């Protein structure tokens, strides 16, 4: 096959010929490109949320609750700070590993293992959402925290917490549904008939982004 560079025709006729031929400099699939654009816009939103949180945290004159104590669990009579949050973080990090392996097996067209690892990733995401629901329930019922008030100190604590973790939790929930649908399609042979497992990689991009955002939330909200 010849790899000679195509001749570029000058003038308006050349521009018309290039446009009609759908020329592109970088052969990036549309699905992957659209996912990157979506993730970039989501990065701006989470950046605004975390920046607003830092501004509120530094400007409030009321005492800010000690997150290590607020999110502690009592196990066998011992008060362990941030135990649940640490488990949630490990669950998400583990899910990133299973998702990376799913993409790897997708490249190899190993339908069964790809689907199994994607279902495992979705199950870990579901565990995360369940633990977050427990965390919310404990904070609302036991501690009396609300988006508009907080008996432990600064009123902005509740609004910041529910806004940031709630928005991230929505992303994880959507990701669980997304991964489950893609895994089912992998198992049914849909992508074998289509001739590409590109959607598995695109789903992996989304899931890794969700996990990365949690690392920043964990650092800024729970450790600060």
C-alpha positions as CSV (number, residue, x, y, z in Angstrom):
1,X,0.0,0.0,0.0
2,X,1.3,3.4,-0.9
3,X,1.9,5.9,1.9
4,X,2.6,8.9,-0.2
5,X,1.4,12.2,1.3
6,X,-1.8,13.6,-0.3
7,X,-1.4,16.6,-2.5
8,X,-3.0,19.8,-1.1
9,X,-4.9,21.8,-3.7
10,X,-4.5,25.6,-3.1
11,X,-7.4,28.0,-3.0
12,X,-11.1,27.7,-2.3
13,X,-11.4,24.5,-4.3
14,X,-8.7,22.9,-2.0
15,X,-10.6,24.0,1.1
16,X,-13.8,22.5,-0.3
17,X,-12.0,19.3,-1.2
18,X,-10.5,18.9,2.3
19,X,-13.8,19.7,4.0
20,X,-15.7,17.2,1.9
21,X,-13.0,14.5,2.5
22,X,-13.4,14.8,6.3
23,X,-9.7,15.4,6.9
24,X,-8.4,15.0,10.5
25,X,-4.9,15.5,12.0
26,X,-5.4,13.1,15.0
27,X,-7.5,9.9,14.5
28,X,-9.4,10.1,17.8
29,X,-12.8,8.2,17.9
30,X,-15.8,10.5,18.4
31,X,-16.9,8.6,21.5
32,X,-13.6,9.1,23.2
33,X,-13.3,12.7,22.2
34,X,-16.8,13.5,23.5
35,X,-16.0,11.8,26.8
36,X,-12.9,13.9,27.2
37,X,-14.9,17.0,26.6
38,X,-17.5,16.0,29.1
39,X,-14.8,15.2,31.7
40,X,-13.2,18.5,31.1
41,X,-16.5,20.3,31.8
42,X,-17.0,18.2,34.9
43,X,-13.5,19.1,36.1
44,X,-14.5,22.8,36.0
45,X,-17.6,22.1,38.0
46,X,-15.8,20.1,40.7
47,X,-13.0,22.7,40.8
48,X,-15.6,25.4,41.4
49,X,-17.2,23.3,44.2
50,X,-13.9,22.7,46.0
51,X,-12.7,26.3,45.5
52,X,-15.9,27.5,47.0
53,X,-15.6,25.1,49.9
54,X,-12.0,26.3,50.6
55,X,-13.2,29.9,50.5
56,X,-16.1,29.2,52.9
57,X,-13.8,27.2,55.2
58,X,-11.2,30.0,55.4
59,X,-13.7,32.9,55.7
60,X,-16.2,31.6,58.3
61,X,-15.8,32.9,61.8
62,X,-17.7,30.0,63.4
63,X,-15.8,26.9,64.5
64,X,-15.5,24.2,61.8
65,X,-16.4,20.7,63.0
66,X,-13.5,18.3,63.4
67,X,-14.1,15.9,60.5
68,X,-11.9,13.2,62.1
69,X,-14.4,13.1,64.9
70,X,-17.6,13.7,63.0
71,X,-16.9,10.8,60.6
72,X,-15.5,8.4,63.2
73,X,-16.9,5.0,63.9
74,X,-17.0,3.1,67.2
75,X,-15.8,-0.5,66.7
76,X,-15.5,-2.9,69.7
77,X,-15.5,0.1,72.1
78,X,-12.8,2.0,70.2
79,X,-13.4,5.3,68.5
80,X,-11.7,5.1,65.1
81,X,-11.4,8.4,63.2
82,X,-12.4,8.4,59.4
83,X,-12.7,4.6,59.4
84,X,-15.7,4.5,57.0
85,X,-14.1,7.1,54.8
86,X,-10.9,5.1,54.5
87,X,-12.8,2.0,53.6
88,X,-14.8,3.9,50.9
89,X,-11.5,5.3,49.5
90,X,-10.0,1.8,49.3
91,X,-13.1,0.5,47.6
92,X,-12.9,3.1,44.9
93,X,-9.2,2.6,44.4
94,X,-9.8,-1.1,44.0
95,X,-12.5,-0.5,41.5
96,X,-10.1,1.5,39.4
97,X,-7.8,-1.5,39.3
98,X,-10.6,-3.8,38.2
99,X,-11.7,-1.3,35.6
100,X,-8.2,-1.1,34.2
101,X,-8.0,-4.8,33.9
102,X,-11.4,-4.9,32.2
103,X,-10.1,-2.4,29.6
104,X,-7.0,-4.6,29.1
105,X,-9.0,-7.7,28.5
106,X,-11.3,-5.7,26.2
107,X,-8.2,-5.0,24.0
108,X,-7.7,-8.8,23.9
109,X,-11.4,-9.4,22.9
110,X,-11.8,-11.6,26.0
111,X,-15.5,-11.1,26.4
112,X,-16.1,-13.2,29.5
113,X,-13.3,-11.7,31.6
114,X,-14.1,-8.1,30.5
115,X,-17.7,-8.5,31.5
116,X,-16.8,-10.1,34.8
117,X,-14.4,-7.3,35.7
118,X,-16.8,-4.6,34.7
119,X,-19.6,-6.2,36.8
120,X,-17.1,-6.3,39.7
121,X,-16.3,-2.6,39.2
122,X,-20.0,-1.8,39.2
123,X,-20.5,-3.9,42.4
124,X,-17.6,-2.0,44.2
125,X,-19.2,1.3,43.1
126,X,-22.5,0.1,44.5
127,X,-20.8,-0.7,47.8
128,X,-19.4,2.9,47.8
129,X,-22.8,4.4,47.3
130,X,-24.3,2.2,50.0
131,X,-21.6,3.3,52.5
132,X,-22.2,6.9,51.5
133,X,-25.9,6.5,52.2
134,X,-25.0,5.1,55.6
135,X,-22.7,8.1,56.2
136,X,-25.5,10.6,55.2
137,X,-28.0,8.8,57.4
138,X,-25.7,8.9,60.4
139,X,-24.9,12.6,59.9
140,X,-28.6,13.6,59.4
141,X,-30.2,11.3,62.0
142,X,-27.6,11.0,64.7
143,X,-25.8,14.4,64.4
144,X,-28.7,16.6,63.2
145,X,-26.7,18.1,60.4
146,X,-28.7,19.8,57.6
147,X,-27.8,21.8,54.5
148,X,-29.0,25.0,56.2
149,X,-27.7,24.3,59.7
150,X,-25.2,22.4,61.9
151,X,-25.4,21.9,65.6
152,X,-21.6,21.3,65.8
153,X,-20.5,24.7,64.5
154,X,-20.4,26.5,61.2
155,X,-23.7,26.2,59.3
156,X,-21.8,26.0,56.0
157,X,-20.4,22.6,56.9
158,X,-23.7,20.8,56.1
159,X,-24.3,22.6,52.8
160,X,-20.7,22.0,51.6
161,X,-20.8,18.4,52.6
162,X,-24.1,17.5,51.0
163,X,-23.4,19.5,47.8
164,X,-19.9,18.1,47.2
165,X,-20.4,14.5,48.2
166,X,-23.9,14.4,46.8
167,X,-22.8,15.5,43.4
168,X,-20.0,13.0,43.4
169,X,-22.3,10.3,44.6
170,X,-24.6,11.0,41.6
171,X,-21.6,10.5,39.3
172,X,-20.8,7.1,41.0
173,X,-24.5,6.0,40.8
174,X,-24.6,7.0,37.1
175,X,-21.3,5.2,36.6
176,X,-22.6,2.0,38.1
177,X,-25.6,2.0,35.7
178,X,-23.3,2.9,32.8
179,X,-20.8,0.1,33.5
180,X,-23.6,-2.5,34.1
181,X,-25.1,-1.7,30.7
182,X,-21.8,-1.8,28.9
183,X,-20.8,-5.1,30.7
184,X,-24.1,-6.7,29.7
185,X,-23.5,-5.6,26.1
186,X,-20.0,-7.1,26.3
187,X,-21.4,-10.4,27.6
188,X,-24.1,-10.5,24.9
189,X,-21.4,-10.2,22.1
190,X,-22.6,-6.8,21.0
191,X,-19.1,-5.3,20.7
192,X,-17.8,-8.4,19.0
193,X,-20.4,-7.9,16.3
194,X,-19.6,-4.2,16.2
195,X,-15.9,-5.0,15.8
196,X,-14.5,-2.8,18.5
197,X,-14.4,-2.6,22.3
198,X,-13.8,1.1,22.3
199,X,-16.9,1.7,24.5
200,X,-15.2,-0.2,27.3
201,X,-12.2,2.1,27.2
202,X,-14.6,5.2,27.2
203,X,-16.4,3.8,30.2
204,X,-13.0,3.3,31.9
205,X,-12.1,7.0,31.3
206,X,-15.3,8.0,33.1
207,X,-14.8,5.7,36.0
208,X,-11.1,6.7,36.6
209,X,-12.2,10.3,36.6
210,X,-14.8,9.7,39.3
211,X,-12.2,7.9,41.4
212,X,-9.7,10.7,40.9
213,X,-12.2,13.3,42.0
214,X,-12.8,11.4,45.2
215,X,-9.1,11.6,46.0
216,X,-9.4,15.4,45.9
217,X,-12.6,15.4,48.0
218,X,-11.0,13.1,50.5
219,X,-7.9,15.3,50.8
220,X,-9.7,18.7,50.9
221,X,-12.8,17.8,52.9
222,X,-12.0,15.0,55.2
223,X,-8.3,15.5,55.9
224,X,-8.2,19.3,56.2
